[in-house]
Amino acid sequence: MDYPTNVKIIRIPCTGKVDALYLLKALESGVDGVYVAGCMEGDCHFLKGNIRARKRVGYVKGILKDLGINPDRVEMYNLSAADGPRFVEIAREFTQRIRDLGPSPVKTGKGSEIREPAEEAKDGKPGKEEKRAA
């Protein structure tokens, strides 16, 4: 399994143990992106751990957006523990997503990644989220 060397794996018994604070602390420490890889929905050994994790990841995405940080820097993926090739594919895709976003504004101190509609109206240029959708 050759996944990118910049992917650091932190093993936990269940993604339900992933707290929103852990994700935010990772980003605060200078990590450019964080993803949570959990078991398939409906197939959690601990019943609803992966569903709790997905809700927490969604909560963190909302906080990041409020702070002006692109919420795409955090993601939740569900996959089978036996699907190593899919894990590698996710690691590569997420790494590329983060490379495309560039260094975290927490690390660079450059400020907001998300342009507000008022800013967009001033210069006539779409914000980053709109550019990607185009």
N, C-alpha and C positions, 0 to 999 in steps of 0.2 A: 504494500500500500504506500505509494509515493504521493503524499499530500504536501502542500507547500510547507517549507521549513519554518515559516513565520506563524504557523498555526500552533497554538499551545493548547494541549488537551488537559482539561481538569476533570477527572472522573469523579462522579458522585453516584450514590445508589439509585437516585431517581431525580429527574428534572424538576419534580415537585419541590425539591429542596433548594432550587435556585431562587434566591430572593432578589427583588428588584434592586436592593441596595448593592448587592454583589456586582450586578451589571453596571450600575452607575459608578461604583468605585473603580472598576476596571477602566472605564472611559476617563474618569477623573485622573487616573494614574498615567494616562498618556496612550492607552491602547486606541487604535484607530477604529476598531470595530469588534463586536462580540456576537457570536451566534451560539444558540443552544440547540443541541442535537438530542432529541428524545425519541422514545419509542412511538410506534404508530398509535394514533388516537383510537381508543377503544381496546387497546392491547397493552395497557399499563399494568405491570405486576402489582403496583401499589394503587390500583383502581383509577384514580383521577389525577395523578401527579403531573402527567404531561398536559392536561387541560389547565391545571393551575399555572404551570410554567408558561403556557401560551398567553394566558391572561396577564401574567406579570411582564412578559416581553411587550405586550401591547401597551401596558401601563407605562413602561419605560420609554417606548416610542413616543407616547404623548408628552411625557416630560421633556424629552429631547426636542421635540417640535416647539414646545413652549419656550425652551431656552435658545432656540434658533439653530439647533444642531440637527442635521439631516437624520430623520428617524431610520433611514435605511442602514445606518451604522449598527443596528441591532436587528437580529432576526431569529426566528424559531423554525427549526426543521424537524419533521417527523420521518423516521426511517427505521427499518428493521435492524436489530443488532447484528444480524447475519449478513447485512448488505454492505460489505466493505467498499466495493466499487462505487456505490452511491455516496458513501461518506466522502470518498476522495473527490468525486465530482462536486459535491456541495462545498467542500473546502476550497477547491479551485475556483468555483463560481463566486463564492463570497469574497475570497481574496481579491479577485479581479474587480468586484464591485467596490471594494474599499480602495483599491488602487485608483479606480476611476474617480472616486470622491476626493481622493487626496488626503493629506494629513488632517487629523482632527483639529478643529479650531481650539479645542481645549489645549492641545499641544502647541499650536502655532500662535495662539493669542490673537488671531485675525478677526474674531468676532463672528457674527451670525453667518451661517451657510444658507439660510432660508431668507429669501427676499419677500418682504411684505408687499401686498398689492399696491400700497401707497408708494413704495419705492419704485415699483415697476412702472407706475403711471408717470413718475417724474422723468425717467429716462427712456421710456418706451420699449425697454428690453424686458423679455420675460424672465421670471425668477428661475432658479436652478431646477425646481420641480417641473415647471412648465417646459423647460428646454428638453428634458429627457422624454417627456410625453410626445413631443413633436416629431 
